[in-house]
Amino acid sequence: MSYTLKALVGVALLVMVSDGVTAQGVVTQRNLSLAMAKTIAEATVAECKAKGFSTAAAVVDRAGQLIVLLRDEAATAQMAEMARRKAYTARMFRITTLEFQKRTSDPAFAPQRDLVDILALGGGVPIQVGNDTIGGVGSAGSTQETDDACAKAGIAKVADLLK
């Protein structure tokens, strides 16, 4: 290897290493507040209740961790668990669970359904500020389309704060 080529390789390695160094530091992220998560969950349950359904609603943060879980008096424990998993799925894949359900009907994507806590049923919606997904909301206990609409209504309740 010539001296010039060795020098270029050395410079390339130095640039690669220094890029890693400049990436270090404090990272600022937007996160859901407890008050906002409660508002989203309450509005989600209220929307489904107004449509005649007893449901559960869950809100997860940007890491997929549960912040709020509400269950209507007549909703079952299974509904609460499904709501949590729908919220988690929407957050992790950054799309609604109805979209996830359609996408994973393709055999190439179907194994994604086998991941822990993933649920390919409608009713999960990502919570976004611009292109940044900061959480997810899940609704369970009615039809998949109604759960989806209720979750979207929950987010709509705080839409002015998500700008």
Sequence and secondary structure as in RCSB ss.txt:
>XXXX:A:sequence
MSYTLKALVGVALLVMVSDGVTAQGVVTQRNLSLAMAKTIAEATVAECKAKGFSTAAAVVDRAGQLIVLLRDEAA
TAQMAEMARRKAYTARMFRITTLEFQKRTSDPAFAPQRDLVDILALGGGVPIQVGNDTIGGVGSAGSTQETDDAC
AKAGIAKVADLLK
>XXXX:A:secstr
  HHHHHHHHHHHHHHHHHHHHT S        HHHHHHHHHHHHHHHHHTT   EEEEEETTS EEEEEE TT 
 HHHHHHHHHHHHHHHHHTS HHHHHHHTTSTTTGGGGGSTT   SS EEEEEETTEEEEEEEEESS HHHHHHH
HHHHHHTTGGG  
